[in-house]
Structure formats: C-alpha cells, structure tokens
C-alpha cells in the first residue's frame, strides 16, 4: 500500500494510538498473569507495573508484529513477557542502587523493603519463563534465556565499574548493550521470529532493537547533566551518587581540564551529589553533551537502516519515529 495512504506518525501519542488495541490485550495479559495466592506478590507486582512509564519495550514487540502484518496472537504474550522481565530488573536495580524514587513514585523497596522487592522480582522472572513455555517454541525460549543471562551480566559489569575512573567508552557501551539494549533486541527479534522465516530479516530486526536500545540509554544518561531538567521523572544525580560513569562524564574526564578530573574524581569517590551543579555546568560548557547526543544519533541511524526493506505501514513509521524519540525525549 502506498505511503500516501498511511497516517503520519509525528508524536508518541500517534505511536500509542497505533498500538492501542494490541496494548489493551497486553495489559490484560499482564494483569491476569500477575495472579498469585500470595497477597504481597500481587501488591508489589501491581504497584510497579502500574507506576507509570510508556511500556516502550512491549510496544516495540507489538509494532514489529504489526509491521510484518502478523495474524496470530503470540506477540501479545511475548510483549507481556518482555514487560515482566523489564519489571523484574527494575525491582532488582532499585535494591542494588538503593533508590527510593522512580517515575515520581516511591520505589517498591522503599515501601516494602529490599527483601520483598528482590523476591517479587524473582517471581516475575520465573512467571515470565512459565509464560514462555506456553508459546511452545524452543527458539523463543533460547532468545529469552540468553537475554536474561546477558542482562544479569550487564548488571554485574556495571557493579564492577562503580567508582572506576578509568572506564573506557567501549566498556561503557558494553555495559549498556548488555544491561539495556539486550531486551530491546530480544523483543524485536522475537516478534520477527514469529512473523517470518527469513533469518536475514529476523537478524536485521534484532539489530534494529539493539541499536535503538543503545540510543535510548545513551540519551537517558544525558538527562542527569542537562541544565534544563526540571520536568524529568527520574532522580537527578543518581548516577553520580552511585559512582557510575556515563558517557558525558567519560568525555569530560578524557577531554576536560585537570580541575574537571579532580572534581569528578572526588564526586565519584565520595558517591554524593555535592558537586553535581558544578559538574553539570562544566559538562554544558564543553562539547560533552553534544558528543553524547551525536553518539545516540549514530546508533539511532543504524537502527533506522535495518528497517529499509520493511513494507511501508503505520507500524514502520512508528518504528522509525521511535529512533528519533529515543534520542530527543526529555524524560
């Protein structure tokens, strides 16, 4: 069908409208799959699942299936599985990072404690694997098993790099590829897998997801250091307080003055935000943010290139739009 007969995707609301009907089914599947006779599991799972966010990862699964004109319903189950895995990682992350706020709400560990949050995260992981079995596809299970293992490796890599002032840009990319981009990659690969038997096409869609995830995380790491960040629904300074070096800091360490390096070193070693305003100011006075933005844009461009052979559709336009959205959002 010619592109002229398609509606244009200009905003995230257009994306949400495109996926609305399928996402209603995904949300119903999520609610049904949270059922447990253990009340605390239901309470914490519902709290974190319903605490906001655009559900970008399951939306990607839905859009990819739509782009292939997939006629079955396995993508609904897969989208819910991806969201459960993501939610489990959030529960565990907040405990490891000792976070008390997420998306403007108290974290689950702040409300119910660390032990409950970790155990409910484990429940969501195990429930996601129960759901995988119902799809009865060994390739699906292989992709998801590898993805969860890689994400765990990414978490450990990040932990090992806490306070490491010598982390390289490549090491930073490895962490975010494992920790963030892998689930984007898995979601897109799974949707392609159930939609086509063309291995080259499936691999391109997986590459789309990975590069989109890289762009998304790099752009997210910029938000801590943007001067105009009053509307962010994340805790400003968390990365600095946790001793995490993200790309803007890595750039400033490598290209800044000796005073910049001393300032960053003190901030990372003390794991506090006492120097946040000064570091923000220096990052905004140097090319650090533009350099980081350019890297995010590069990964987004690579993602777009993977979609060239897909037939034109609203879903394809939405997938292309998400590349720009990932790089230029303000929350």
HUTAHU-V748663 format. One record per backbone hydrogen bond with DSSP energy under -0.5 kcal/mol. NH is the residue of the N-H (numbers start at 1). CO is the residue of the C=O. Records with the same first field share a line. If there is no record, write none. Layout:
NH=CO / CO
This chain:
5=2
6=3
10=8
15=11
16=12
17=13
18=14
19=15
20=17
23=19
24=20
25=21
26=22
27=23
28=24
29=25
30=26
31=27
32=28
33=29
34=30 / 31
35=32
39=37
42=38
43=39
44=40
45=41
46=42
47=43
48=44
49=45
50=46
51=48
59=55
60=56
61=57
62=58
63=59
64=60
65=61
66=62
67=63
68=64
69=66
70=65
76=73
77=73
78=74
79=75
80=76
81=77
82=78
83=79
84=80
85=81
86=82
87=83
88=84
89=85
90=86
91=87
92=88
93=89
94=90
95=91
96=92
97=93
98=95
99=94
102=105
103=233
105=102
107=100
111=107
112=108
113=108 / 109
117=113
118=114
119=115
120=116
121=117
122=118
123=119
124=120
125=121
126=122
127=123
128=124
129=125
130=126
131=127
132=128
133=129
134=130
135=131 / 132
136=132 / 133
141=137
142=138
143=139
144=140
145=141
146=142
147=143
148=144
149=145
150=146
151=147
152=148
153=149
154=150
155=151
156=152
157=153
158=154
159=155
160=156
161=157
162=159
163=243
164=161
165=163
167=164
172=168
173=169
174=170
175=171
176=172
177=173
178=174
179=175
180=176
181=176
182=177
183=180
184=180
185=181
186=182
187=183
188=184
189=185
190=186
191=187
192=188
193=189
194=190
195=191 / 192
196=192
199=197
202=198
203=199
204=200
205=201
206=202
207=203
208=204
209=205
210=206
211=207
212=208
213=209
214=210
215=211
216=212
217=213
218=214
219=215
220=216
221=217
222=218 / 219
223=219 / 220
225=222
226=222 / 223
229=227
232=229
236=234
238=235
241=237
242=238
243=240
244=239
246=244
249=246
250=246
251=247
252=248
253=249
254=250
255=251
256=252
261=257
262=258
263=259
264=260
265=261
266=262
267=263
268=264
269=265
270=266
271=267
272=267
276=273
279=275
280=276
281=277
282=278
283=279
284=280
285=281
286=282
289=283 / 286
291=287
292=288
293=289
294=290
295=291
296=292
297=293
298=294
299=295
300=296
301=297
302=298
303=299
304=300
305=301
306=302 / 303
307=304
308=305
310=307
317=313
318=314
319=315
320=316
321=317
322=318
323=319 / 320
324=320 / 321
325=321
326=322
327=323
328=324
329=325
